Structure formats: structure tokens, C-alpha cells
Amino acid sequence: HRDLHSFPTRRSSDLAVGGTTLTVGSGGNYQSESGWAGSGGGISAYEPQPAYQSSLTQYAPHRTIPDVSFDADPNTGVSIYDDYNGASSGGPWEQIGGTSVACPCWAALIAIADQLRAGFGQPSLSGPGQLLPALYQLPASDFHDVTTGNNGFPAGPGYDLVTGIGTPVANRLIPHLSTFTGGMASLYVTASQPAIG
């Protein structure tokens, strides 16, 4: 059992990112995802449920993580080009994973949305209460709902303690984030790491 008190601080203003295992077709097209066993998640023993999670009545009165997720399984992770160490490691391309990859991927999506927001004359997605409420209010079609997999908790339809509200469908998510005008949380992108010990 993993719960939030086993993790570093996860405030209500943190975007907690879980991990998935991604399956793609021969042409690299998206097929499916499952919750990655190496990803953490759980119910806080201390942090109260924030307003943006009020629809998650089954977990009240506590904060849960993750909020969202991204491909993090090292076996299905992202390819990176290492032009510094590449020659000594047998080639510049390598595949990496972990929620320490998933978090910067989410940060990049948010940065793209913020760039669009700047073009529209809107402030960036920061300040108390904006990004997380937005994510929980966006259409379900902005996310892949990951319903299989297990990290000690089972994934299932809708929000779960493995993948949160799901993984991004970027071409839908970014336009919606770029025009969101709801209320204003200090944003920190953090990983949902497994408990140690």
C-alpha cells in the first residue's frame, strides 16, 4: 500500500505525474496504455482534499495522487539523443523512462500551452488554483483514460490511483489549456515515486 505520507511533500498546488506503459503500432501510432507498476500513487494521510478533486467523493476528505500520467516505463519510454556521451556509450540514441521523464514531458505540454496563452494575451498557467482546476474541468476526451495496470492499486475507468485522470491527448489538451480562463495555484510538476522501504 502506498500513500502520500510515504512520498516527498505533495502539496495541493503540485501537479503529481504518474506513469504508464505505452503500446504503439508498427507505424508508431498510439494503440493503448496500461498503468506502470513502477509508478506511485495513493491517498494522503494528512493533506486535505483540494477543491479541484471534490468530484472524487470516494477519496474524501483526502488528497490523492497522481493527477495525470505519461509514458514512463523504461521499456516503452522516450528516445533521447545524447551528443555528449553518445559516442562512448555505443551510439547517441537511447531510450529512457521513469516519472522523471514523464514530469518534464508534462512541463513541456504546459509550456506550449503557456506560449499560446501569451499569444492570446493571457497570463501563464501559474498562480494559486489555475492549472489543476483546469485539468480536472477539461473534457474527458483531452485524456486517454488508462483502465488497466497496477502499481499496488488497480487502474480503472475514470480517475484512479495509478494514472490519475489519464495521459494527454496533446492536440486536444493544449488548445483547451491555452484558452482556459478559470480561477488562479502555484504550479510545481512532481513525480509520483514509489515508496522507499
N, CA, C and O of each residue as an XYZ file, in Angstrom:
788
protein
N       0.844     -1.186      0.000
C       0.000      0.000      0.000
C       0.876      1.231      0.000
O       1.792      1.354      0.813
N       0.593      2.144     -0.915
C       1.346      3.390     -0.984
C       0.415      4.536     -0.663
O      -0.678      4.628     -1.223
N       0.828      5.395      0.215
C       0.028      6.586      0.459
C       0.938      7.798      0.467
O       2.162      7.668      0.479
N       0.341      8.965      0.461
C       1.114     10.183      0.284
C       2.130     10.445      1.375
O       3.152     11.081      1.117
N       1.878      9.969      2.601
C       2.863     10.274      3.628
C       4.162      9.513      3.396
O       5.155      9.779      4.074
N       4.179      8.565      2.446
C       5.405      7.869      2.086
C       6.220      8.631      1.056
O       7.352      8.248      0.762
N       5.665      9.705      0.501
C       6.296     10.451     -0.565
C       6.867     11.750     -0.033
O       6.512     12.187      1.062
N       7.769     12.384     -0.819
C       8.117     13.766     -0.502
C       6.851     14.615     -0.545
O       5.833     14.180     -1.083
N       6.903     15.804      0.007
C       5.735     16.658      0.094
C       5.036     16.797     -1.247
O       5.679     17.086     -2.257
N       3.732     16.593     -1.265
C       2.897     16.780     -2.444
C       1.774     17.713     -2.047
O       0.706     17.266     -1.631
N       2.011     19.002     -2.174
C       1.002     19.969     -1.792
C      -0.149     19.941     -2.779
O      -0.041     19.376     -3.867
N      -1.250     20.558     -2.383
C      -2.408     20.644     -3.264
C      -2.105     21.448     -4.510
O      -2.853     21.375     -5.486
N      -1.021     22.217     -4.502
C      -0.651     23.012     -5.677
C       0.312     22.279     -6.599
O       0.670     22.809     -7.650
N       0.743     21.067     -6.232
C       1.647     20.274     -7.059
C       0.867     19.487     -8.102
O      -0.196     18.943     -7.803
N       1.383     19.425     -9.313
C       0.851     18.513    -10.316
C       1.617     17.209    -10.172
O       2.795     17.143    -10.522
N       0.972     16.177     -9.664
C       1.607     14.879     -9.461
C       1.421     14.039    -10.721
O       0.304     13.871    -11.209
N       2.534     13.511    -11.243
C       2.528     12.788    -12.514
C       2.865     11.316    -12.284
O       3.920     10.987    -11.741
N       1.963     10.443    -12.701
C       2.173      9.003    -12.633
C       2.717      8.478    -13.949
O       2.976      9.250    -14.873
N       2.891      7.166    -14.035
C       3.497      6.572    -15.227
C       2.674      5.479    -15.854
O       1.883      4.810    -15.189
N       2.873      5.307    -17.156
C       2.183      4.249    -17.900
C       3.178      3.457    -18.733
O       4.337      3.845    -18.885
N       2.702      2.345    -19.266
C       3.398      1.561    -20.279
C       2.646      1.783    -21.576
O       1.453      1.491    -21.662
N       3.329      2.295    -22.585
C       2.713      2.677    -23.851
C       2.876      1.582    -24.892
O       3.948      0.990    -25.019
N       1.811      1.316    -25.636
C       1.867      0.389    -26.762
C       1.561      1.168    -28.029
O       0.537      1.845    -28.125
N       2.470      1.066    -29.011
C       2.259      1.735    -30.299
C       2.269      0.694    -31.406
O       2.812     -0.399    -31.246
N       1.659      1.055    -32.535
C       1.640      0.173    -33.694
C       2.932      0.239    -34.471
O       3.844      0.979    -34.105
N       3.019     -0.535    -35.550
C       4.248     -0.601    -36.347
C       4.597      0.750    -36.970
O       5.767      1.021    -37.241
N       3.605      1.588    -37.197
C       3.864      2.911    -37.745
C       4.071      3.967    -36.671
O       4.158      5.155    -36.982
N       4.150      3.548    -35.409
C       4.333      4.477    -34.303
C       3.050      5.120    -33.830
O       3.084      6.060    -33.036
N       1.901      4.622    -34.313
C       0.618      5.193    -33.909
C       0.179      4.654    -32.547
O       0.435      3.501    -32.200
N      -0.484      5.516    -31.795
C      -0.959      5.159    -30.457
C      -1.937      3.987    -30.537
O      -2.851      3.984    -31.362
N      -1.732      2.984    -29.663
C      -2.685      1.880    -29.569
C      -3.339      1.831    -28.194
O      -4.565      1.841    -28.089
N      -2.525      1.778    -27.136
C      -3.096      1.684    -25.798
C      -2.026      1.981    -24.753
O      -0.842      2.108    -25.067
N      -2.472      2.087    -23.505
C      -1.565      2.242    -22.371
C      -2.109      1.454    -21.204
O      -3.308      1.186    -21.117
N      -1.218      1.088    -20.311
C      -1.619      0.489    -19.041
C      -0.811      1.157    -17.932
O       0.271      1.690    -18.176
N      -1.343      1.123    -16.723
C      -0.622      1.704    -15.600
C       0.693      0.985    -15.384
O       0.742     -0.245    -15.410
N       1.761      1.741    -15.172
C       3.097      1.175    -14.984
C       3.296      0.795    -13.517
O       3.038      1.598    -12.620
N       3.754     -0.432    -13.283
C       3.944     -0.936    -11.919
C       4.968     -0.132    -11.137
O       4.913     -0.120     -9.907
N       5.905      0.542    -11.806
C       6.937      1.320    -11.130
C       6.495      2.707    -10.713
O       7.274      3.455    -10.121
N       5.269      3.057    -11.010
C       4.749      4.382    -10.682
C       4.060      4.354     -9.329
O       3.473      3.343     -8.945
N       4.132      5.454     -8.615
C       3.480      5.545     -7.310
C       2.113      6.180     -7.396
O       1.696      6.654     -8.453
N       1.427      6.184     -6.284
C       0.111      6.801     -6.192
C      -0.492      6.449     -4.850
O      -0.016      5.536     -4.175
N      -1.525      7.156     -4.460
C      -2.173      6.815     -3.208
C      -3.002      7.940     -2.643
O      -3.271      8.944     -3.303
N      -3.400      7.745     -1.402
C      -4.271      8.659     -0.675
C      -3.490      9.246      0.486
O      -2.874      8.510      1.257
N      -3.509     10.555      0.615
C      -2.771     11.210      1.681
C      -3.363     10.886      3.043
O      -4.580     10.798      3.208
N      -2.488     10.715      4.000
C      -2.931     10.564      5.383
C      -3.095     11.928      6.046
O      -3.686     12.028      7.121
N      -2.570     12.988      5.404
C      -2.519     14.306      6.036
C      -3.117     15.430      5.201
O      -3.794     16.306      5.739
N      -2.877     15.416      3.899
C      -3.288     16.519      3.034
C      -4.792     16.453      2.762
O      -5.283     15.432      2.280
N      -5.526     17.522      3.063
C      -6.961     17.502      2.796
C      -7.248     17.523      1.296
O      -6.427     17.972      0.496
N      -8.416     17.033      0.940
C      -8.801     17.014     -0.465
C      -8.971     18.439     -0.981
O      -9.751     19.210     -0.422
N      -8.245     18.798     -2.049
C      -8.405     20.140     -2.604
C      -9.729     20.264     -3.354
O     -10.315     19.263     -3.766
N     -10.184     21.476     -3.522
C     -11.473     21.720     -4.178
C     -11.523     21.116     -5.575
O     -12.571     20.624     -5.995
N     -10.395     21.145     -6.309
C     -10.418     20.626     -7.676
C     -10.619     19.106     -7.727
O     -10.923     18.567     -8.791
N     -10.453     18.402     -6.592
C     -10.714     16.966     -6.548
C     -12.060     16.649     -5.882
O     -12.310     15.499     -5.519
N     -12.906     17.632     -5.723
C     -14.157     17.422     -4.988
C     -15.079     16.401     -5.653
O     -15.938     15.823     -4.987
N     -14.914     16.175     -6.943
C     -15.741     15.164     -7.614
C     -15.305     13.740     -7.260
O     -16.027     12.783     -7.538
N     -14.128     13.602     -6.649
C     -13.614     12.273     -6.273
C     -14.117     11.922     -4.873
O     -13.326     11.764     -3.944
N     -15.415     11.805     -4.732
C     -16.028     11.628     -3.414
C     -15.589     10.343     -2.727
O     -15.615     10.266     -1.499
N     -15.186      9.333     -3.494
C     -14.755      8.067     -2.893
C     -13.468      8.219     -2.089
O     -13.151      7.354     -1.272
N     -12.716      9.311     -2.306
C     -11.456      9.521     -1.594
C     -11.544     10.614     -0.535
O     -10.586     10.831      0.207
N     -12.667     11.297     -0.456
C     -12.822     12.386      0.518
C     -12.613     11.838      1.926
O     -13.021     10.712      2.209
N     -11.989     12.604      2.808
C     -11.629     14.013      2.695
C     -10.147     14.239      2.398
O      -9.579     15.219      2.879
N      -9.501     13.361      1.617
C      -8.046     13.438      1.457
C      -7.603     13.679      0.014
O      -8.314     13.334     -0.929
N      -6.425     14.272     -0.145
C      -5.769     14.479     -1.436
C      -5.296     13.138     -1.955
O      -4.820     12.302     -1.187
N      -5.424     12.930     -3.250
C      -4.906     11.719     -3.869
C      -3.930     12.094     -4.977
O      -3.984     13.196     -5.523
N      -3.037     11.161     -5.302
C      -2.137     11.317     -6.440
C      -2.081      9.985     -7.186
O      -2.364      8.936     -6.607
N      -1.717     10.024     -8.466
C      -1.323     11.167     -9.260
C      -2.530     11.930     -9.792
O      -3.669     11.474     -9.694
N      -2.252     13.102    -10.358
C      -3.301     13.851    -11.039
C      -3.422     13.388    -12.483
O      -4.528     13.216    -12.995
N      -2.293     13.190    -13.131
C      -2.219     12.807    -14.540
C      -1.086     11.799    -14.691
O      -0.420     11.460    -13.713
N      -0.869     11.327    -15.896
C       0.246     10.399    -16.118
C       0.789     10.548    -17.532
O       0.258     11.300    -18.349
N       1.862      9.810    -17.795
C       2.559      9.876    -19.082
C       3.386      8.594    -19.204
O       3.702      7.958    -18.199
N       3.731      8.223    -20.423
C       4.578      7.047    -20.635
C       5.844      7.162    -19.787
O       6.594      8.131    -19.912
N       6.081      6.167    -18.920
C       7.241      6.219    -18.037
C       7.977      4.884    -17.947
O       9.082      4.835    -17.407
N       7.403      3.821    -18.453
C       8.051      2.519    -18.416
C       9.337      2.594    -19.242
O       9.279      2.933    -20.423
N      10.502      2.284    -18.648
C      11.748      2.344    -19.422
C      11.728      1.463    -20.669
O      12.451      1.737    -21.626
N      10.913      0.413    -20.670
C      10.824     -0.467    -21.834
C      10.032      0.149    -22.983
O      10.152     -0.293    -24.126
N       9.228      1.164    -22.690
C       8.443      1.833    -23.736
C       8.699      3.333    -23.729
O       7.978      4.096    -24.372
N       9.722      3.749    -23.005
C       9.987      5.170    -22.783
C      10.358      5.941    -24.026
O      10.235      5.446    -25.146
N      10.811      7.150    -23.817
C      11.110      8.058    -24.926
C      12.568      7.940    -25.342
O      13.440      7.605    -24.541
N      12.807      8.223    -26.614
C      14.175      8.207    -27.139
C      14.785      9.588    -26.966
O      14.147     10.605    -27.238
N      16.016      9.606    -26.515
C      16.745     10.868    -26.399
C      18.054     10.756    -27.179
O      18.595      9.667    -27.372
N      18.538     11.898    -27.613
C      19.802     11.969    -28.347
C      20.838     12.588    -27.429
O      20.698     13.739    -27.015
N      21.876     11.831    -27.111
C      22.930     12.285    -26.207
C      24.177     12.598    -27.025
O      24.954     11.700    -27.350
N      24.367     13.874    -27.357
C      25.532     14.222    -28.165
C      26.782     14.445    -27.322
O      27.850     14.730    -27.864
N      26.660     14.319    -25.992
C      27.809     14.467    -25.109
C      28.472     13.121    -24.837
O      29.678     12.971    -25.032
N      27.684     12.138    -24.385
C      28.223     10.819    -24.049
C      27.941      9.772    -25.114
O      28.382      8.631    -24.984
N      27.220     10.134    -26.157
C      26.751      9.162    -27.140
C      27.814      8.291    -27.757
O      27.627      7.081    -27.885
N      28.921      8.881    -28.141
C      29.961      8.108    -28.822
C      30.558      7.043    -27.919
O      30.921      5.966    -28.392
N      30.665      7.324    -26.629
C      31.272      6.356    -25.719
C      30.302      5.276    -25.265
O      30.723      4.246    -24.739
N      29.003      5.504    -25.465
C      28.032      4.514    -24.983
C      27.465      3.655    -26.100
O      26.469      2.959    -25.901
N      28.084      3.695    -27.270
C      27.640      2.832    -28.357
C      26.648      3.496    -29.293
O      26.032      2.810    -30.108
N      26.478      4.761    -29.208
C      25.557      5.474    -30.093
C      24.852      6.576    -29.337
O      24.676      6.482    -28.123
N      24.445      7.623    -30.041
C      23.866      8.774    -29.359
C      22.409      8.595    -28.926
O      21.935      9.331    -28.060
N      21.693      7.638    -29.508
C      20.285      7.461    -29.153
C      20.139      6.436    -28.042
O      20.754      5.371    -28.086
N      19.328      6.756    -27.053
C      18.993      5.784    -26.017
C      17.554      5.992    -25.563
O      17.005      7.087    -25.685
N      16.965      4.955    -25.051
C      15.579      5.008    -24.577
C      15.573      5.097    -23.061
O      16.219      4.300    -22.382
N      14.847      6.061    -22.537
C      14.789      6.249    -21.091
C      13.343      6.304    -20.639
O      12.434      6.493    -21.447
N      13.137      6.137    -19.346
C      11.783      6.168    -18.796
C      11.793      6.671    -17.372
O      12.735      7.335    -16.938
N      10.742      6.350    -16.650
C      10.570      6.795    -15.275
C       9.697      8.031    -15.214
O       9.514      8.732    -16.209
N       9.160      8.288    -14.029
C       8.367      9.506    -13.882
C       9.251     10.739    -13.944
O       8.742     11.852    -14.080
N      10.572     10.565    -13.845
C      11.469     11.696    -14.032
C      11.568     12.077    -15.510
O      12.154     13.110    -15.832
N      11.018     11.283    -16.401
C      10.824     11.662    -17.806
C       9.401     12.182    -17.992
O       9.179     13.161    -18.704
N       8.448     11.526    -17.354
C       7.044     11.914    -17.502
C       6.801     13.353    -17.037
O       6.039     14.088    -17.665
N       7.446     13.752    -15.941
C       7.256     15.118    -15.422
C       7.707     16.193    -16.400
O       6.933     17.111    -16.672
N       8.933     16.125    -16.947
C       9.308     17.163    -17.909
C       8.459     17.136    -19.172
O       8.281     18.169    -19.817
N       7.933     15.970    -19.535
C       7.038     15.919    -20.697
C       5.768     16.713    -20.414
O       5.287     17.451    -21.274
N       5.224     16.560    -19.202
C       4.063     17.362    -18.821
C       4.426     18.841    -18.731
O       3.648     19.698    -19.151
N       5.594     19.141    -18.189
C       6.025     20.537    -18.110
C       6.133     21.141    -19.508
O       5.805     22.311    -19.702
N       6.591     20.353    -20.484
C       6.693     20.840    -21.861
C       5.315     21.133    -22.443
O       5.130     22.149    -23.113
N       4.346     20.251    -22.193
C       2.984     20.496    -22.675
C       2.419     21.795    -22.103
O       1.784     22.579    -22.808
N       2.664     22.001    -20.819
C       2.171     23.217    -20.159
C       2.883     24.448    -20.723
O       2.264     25.497    -20.905
N       4.193     24.317    -21.001
C       4.941     25.434    -21.579
C       4.407     25.794    -22.964
O       4.322     26.973    -23.307
N       4.050     24.793    -23.753
C       3.470     25.067    -25.077
C       2.141     25.798    -24.918
O       1.875     26.774    -25.619
N       1.303     25.318    -23.987
C       0.024     25.995    -23.736
C       0.261     27.428    -23.270
O      -0.448     28.341    -23.692
N       1.257     27.632    -22.400
C       1.569     28.987    -21.929
C       2.049     29.889    -23.068
O       1.740     31.080    -23.090
N       2.800     29.324    -24.006
C       3.248     30.111    -25.153
C       2.047     30.573    -25.971
O       1.989     31.726    -26.400
N       1.093     29.674    -26.185
C      -0.131     30.054    -26.892
C      -0.917     31.094    -26.105
O      -1.458     32.042    -26.674
N      -0.975     30.902    -24.775
C      -1.693     31.864    -23.941
C      -1.085     33.260    -24.073
O      -1.808     34.255    -24.134
N       0.238     33.328    -24.116
C       0.902     34.626    -24.277
C       0.486     35.278    -25.595
O       0.269     36.489    -25.655
N       0.376     34.469    -26.647
C      -0.067     34.983    -27.934
C      -1.487     35.507    -27.911
O      -1.845     36.394    -28.686
N      -2.307     34.948    -27.008
C      -3.693     35.397    -26.852
C      -3.818     36.522    -25.835
O      -4.918     37.003    -25.561
N      -2.672     36.945    -25.272
C      -2.707     37.989    -24.254
C      -3.168     37.500    -22.898
O      -3.602     38.295    -22.064
N      -3.075     36.181    -22.665
C      -3.491     35.579    -21.398
C      -2.268     35.322    -20.519
O      -1.175     35.110    -21.044
N      -2.428     35.337    -19.186
C      -1.302     35.003    -18.308
C      -0.978     33.508    -18.378
O      -1.804     32.702    -18.807
N       0.232     33.154    -17.952
C       0.620     31.745    -17.931
C      -0.174     30.989    -16.872
O      -0.781     31.584    -15.982
N      -0.154     29.669    -16.990
C      -0.886     28.803    -16.060
C      -0.115     28.669    -14.755
O       0.462     27.620    -14.470
N      -0.110     29.724    -13.975
C       0.538     29.712    -12.679
C      -0.278     30.570    -11.743
O      -1.284     31.154    -12.144
N       0.154     30.649    -10.486
C      -0.624     31.383     -9.513
C      -1.654     30.460     -8.890
O      -2.037     29.469     -9.513
N      -2.116     30.750     -7.682
C      -2.972     29.824     -6.939
C      -4.233     29.399     -7.681
O      -5.072     30.226     -8.040
N      -4.347     28.103     -7.901
C      -5.586     27.491     -8.349
C      -5.919     27.407     -9.810
O      -7.078     27.127    -10.115
N      -5.001     27.626    -10.766
C      -5.418     27.629    -12.162
C      -5.198     26.307    -12.894
O      -6.160     25.746    -13.418
N      -3.970     25.789    -12.951
C      -3.707     24.612    -13.777
C      -4.464     23.376    -13.293
O      -5.147     22.726    -14.083
N      -4.353     23.050    -12.028
C      -5.005     21.832    -11.537
C      -6.522     21.897    -11.677
O      -7.119     20.927    -12.145
N      -7.173     22.990    -11.294
C      -8.606     23.056    -11.562
C      -8.926     22.896    -13.051
O      -9.917     22.261    -13.410
N      -8.086     23.472    -13.915
C      -8.316     23.344    -15.352
C      -8.285     21.887    -15.778
O      -9.177     21.426    -16.489
N      -7.253     21.154    -15.343
C      -7.124     19.757    -15.760
C      -8.335     18.926    -15.341
O      -8.805     18.080    -16.101
N      -8.834     19.169    -14.134
C      -9.972     18.396    -13.648
C     -11.291     18.832    -14.279
O     -12.288     18.117    -14.178
N     -11.311     20.014    -14.937
C     -12.525     20.502    -15.592
C     -12.548     20.262    -17.098
O     -13.605     20.365    -17.720
N     -11.409     19.946    -17.689
C     -11.350     19.766    -19.138
C     -12.146     18.538    -19.565
O     -12.384     17.642    -18.755
N     -12.559     18.489    -20.831
C     -13.310     17.330    -21.320
C     -12.515     16.033    -21.185
O     -11.293     16.029    -21.332
N     -13.207     14.948    -20.908
C     -12.555     13.640    -20.794
C     -11.812     13.283    -22.074
O     -10.835     12.536    -22.023
N     -12.248     13.797    -23.217
C     -11.600     13.494    -24.495
C     -10.207     14.107    -24.613
O      -9.482     13.788    -25.555
N      -9.814     14.982    -23.677
C      -8.458     15.537    -23.659
C      -7.438     14.560    -23.090
O      -6.238     14.832    -23.099
N      -7.920     13.416    -22.593
C      -7.059     12.434    -21.925
C      -7.356     11.028    -22.431
O      -8.486     10.703    -22.795
N      -6.309     10.202    -22.442
C      -6.512      8.762    -22.622
C      -6.841      8.208    -21.241
O      -6.038      8.331    -20.316
N      -7.997      7.610    -21.098
C      -8.379      7.000    -19.825
C      -7.724      5.623    -19.756
O      -8.119      4.707    -20.477
N      -6.735      5.481    -18.897
C      -5.979      4.232    -18.777
C      -6.689      3.351    -17.757
O      -6.801      3.724    -16.589
N      -7.165      2.194    -18.182
C      -8.041      1.376    -17.336
C      -7.447      0.035    -16.919
O      -8.101     -0.743    -16.225
N      -6.215     -0.241    -17.337
C      -5.563     -1.487    -16.939
C      -4.216     -1.170    -16.307
O      -3.691     -0.068    -16.464
N      -3.665     -2.139    -15.594
C      -2.374     -1.965    -14.941
C      -2.550     -1.825    -13.441
O      -3.666     -1.691    -12.938
N      -1.424     -1.857    -12.736
C      -1.465     -1.889    -11.282
C      -0.137     -1.390    -10.733
O       0.924     -1.744    -11.248
N      -0.192     -0.575     -9.698
C       1.026     -0.126     -9.012
C       0.921     -0.431     -7.514
O       1.585      0.199     -6.691
N       0.083     -1.397     -7.182
C      -0.315     -1.654     -5.799
C      -1.780     -1.289     -5.644
O      -2.464     -1.802     -4.758
N      -2.260     -0.402     -6.505
C      -3.670     -0.064     -6.680
C      -4.010     -0.407     -8.126
O      -3.151     -0.286     -8.999
N      -5.245     -0.833     -8.400
C      -5.605     -1.139     -9.782
C      -6.037      0.106    -10.551
O      -6.683      0.997    -10.000
N      -5.675      0.155    -11.819
C      -6.221      1.188    -12.710
C      -7.646      0.796    -13.067
O      -8.007     -0.380    -13.014
N      -8.451      1.781    -13.428
C      -9.831      1.516    -13.812
C     -10.418      2.710    -14.526
O      -9.735      3.721    -14.695
N     -11.662      2.622    -14.951
C     -12.292      3.734    -15.669
C     -12.343      5.005    -14.830
O     -12.566      4.948    -13.620
N     -12.135      6.149    -15.473
C     -12.150      7.421    -14.765
C     -10.874      7.603    -13.957
O      -9.840      7.014    -14.270
N     -10.958      8.422    -12.915
C      -9.790      8.681    -12.067
C      -9.384      7.410    -11.321
O     -10.242      6.678    -10.829
N      -8.075      7.148    -11.237
C      -7.571      6.052    -10.410
C      -6.225      6.437     -9.813
O      -5.606      7.417    -10.229
N      -5.778      5.653     -8.832
C      -4.555      5.942     -8.083
C      -3.286      5.461     -8.783
O      -2.202      5.477     -8.200
N      -3.429      5.035    -10.036
C      -2.278      4.623    -10.840
C      -1.962      5.700    -11.882
O      -0.808      6.095    -12.050
N      -2.998      6.164    -12.575
C      -2.783      7.089    -13.698
C      -3.559      8.399    -13.562
O      -3.552      9.201    -14.496
N      -4.216      8.638    -12.454
C      -4.964      9.871    -12.272
C      -6.090      9.985    -13.276
O      -6.826      9.024    -13.500
N      -6.231     11.161    -13.887
C      -7.286     11.344    -14.885
C      -6.847     10.883    -16.269
O      -7.634     10.919    -17.214
N      -5.589     10.447    -16.394
C      -5.135      9.857    -17.645
C      -3.921     10.533    -18.239
O      -3.287     11.379    -17.610
N      -3.606     10.140    -19.476
C      -2.478     10.695    -20.214
C      -2.991     11.707    -21.238
O      -4.150     11.637    -21.647
N      -2.142     12.644    -21.653
C      -2.632     13.720    -22.515
C      -2.895     13.290    -23.954
O      -2.137     12.513    -24.533
N      -3.970     13.803    -24.512
C      -4.189     13.810    -25.954
C      -3.810     15.239    -26.344
O      -4.652     16.137    -26.355
N      -2.541     15.432    -26.660
C      -1.947     16.768    -26.735
C      -2.663     17.705    -27.691
O      -2.822     18.887    -27.388
N      -3.102     17.197    -28.846
C      -3.737     18.090    -29.815
C      -5.111     18.573    -29.354
O      -5.670     19.493    -29.951
N      -5.657     17.973    -28.310
C      -6.905     18.456    -27.709
C      -6.625     19.228    -26.423
O      -7.219     20.277    -26.173
N      -5.715     18.699    -25.615
C      -5.405     19.287    -24.315
C      -4.815     20.695    -24.437
O      -5.264     21.620    -23.760
N      -3.814     20.855    -25.296
C      -3.109     22.139    -25.384
C      -4.041     23.282    -25.799
O      -4.008     24.338    -25.169
N      -4.868     23.112    -26.831
C      -5.781     24.222    -27.158
C      -6.725     24.574    -26.011
O      -7.021     25.750    -25.795
N      -7.199     23.575    -25.276
C      -8.099     23.853    -24.159
C      -7.370     24.567    -23.018
O      -7.917     25.497    -22.426
N      -6.145     24.143    -22.705
C      -5.370     24.831    -21.670
C      -5.021     26.256    -22.095
O      -4.969     27.165    -21.267
N      -4.784     26.437    -23.379
C      -4.357     27.760    -23.852
C      -5.478     28.792    -23.774
O      -5.212     29.994    -23.796
N      -6.713     28.341    -23.684
C      -7.833     29.287    -23.615
C      -8.587     29.213    -22.291
O      -9.598     29.894    -22.121
N      -8.113     28.401    -21.356
C      -8.805     28.258    -20.069
C      -8.746     29.574    -19.300
O      -7.689     30.200    -19.216
N      -9.867     29.989    -18.743
C      -9.920     31.259    -18.015
C     -10.499     31.096    -16.619
O     -11.048     32.052    -16.071
N     -10.390     29.903    -16.024
C     -10.909     29.673    -14.677
C     -10.069     30.336    -13.611
O      -9.219     31.177    -13.902
N     -10.317     29.947    -12.368
C      -9.677     30.546    -11.225
C      -8.161     30.408    -11.197
O      -7.702     29.593    -11.997
N      -7.217     31.127    -10.339
C      -5.747     31.129    -10.467
C      -5.102     30.266     -9.399
O      -3.877     30.152     -9.355
N      -2.941     28.212     -8.977
C      -2.183     27.553     -7.958
C      -0.777     27.633     -8.356
O      -0.397     27.407     -9.505
N      -0.104     27.919     -7.498
C       1.317     27.864     -7.716
C       1.604     26.470     -8.249
O       1.214     25.490     -7.615
N       2.259     26.347     -9.371
C       2.423     25.063    -10.041
C       3.824     24.512     -9.851
O       4.821     25.179    -10.124
N       3.871     23.292     -9.381
C       5.128     22.548     -9.316
C       4.835     21.198     -9.947
O       3.893     20.524     -9.531
N       5.613     20.785    -10.935
C       5.407     19.483    -11.558
C       6.290     18.481    -10.826
O       7.512     18.632    -10.798
N       5.679     17.462    -10.235
C       6.416     16.496     -9.436
C       6.040     15.080     -9.838
O       4.969     14.848    -10.400
N       6.913     14.146     -9.552
C       6.671     12.755     -9.891
C       6.014     12.008     -8.740
O       6.266     12.295     -7.570
N       5.171     11.047     -9.089
C       4.633     10.128     -8.105
C       5.594      8.953     -8.033
O       5.519      8.038     -8.853
N       6.474      8.970     -7.081
C       7.501      7.943     -6.968
C       7.049      6.845     -5.998
O       6.319      7.116     -5.045
N       7.483      5.617     -6.243
C       7.154      4.550     -5.295
C       7.726      4.843     -3.911
O       8.749      5.514     -3.778
N       7.064      4.339     -2.903
C       7.559      4.482     -1.546
C       8.868      3.723     -1.389
O       9.071      2.695     -2.036
N       9.746      4.216     -0.544
C      11.034      3.559     -0.298
C      10.918      2.743      0.983
O      10.430      3.232      2.002
N      11.365      1.510      0.920
C      11.362      0.677      2.116
C      10.178     -0.213      2.247
O      10.072     -0.959      3.220
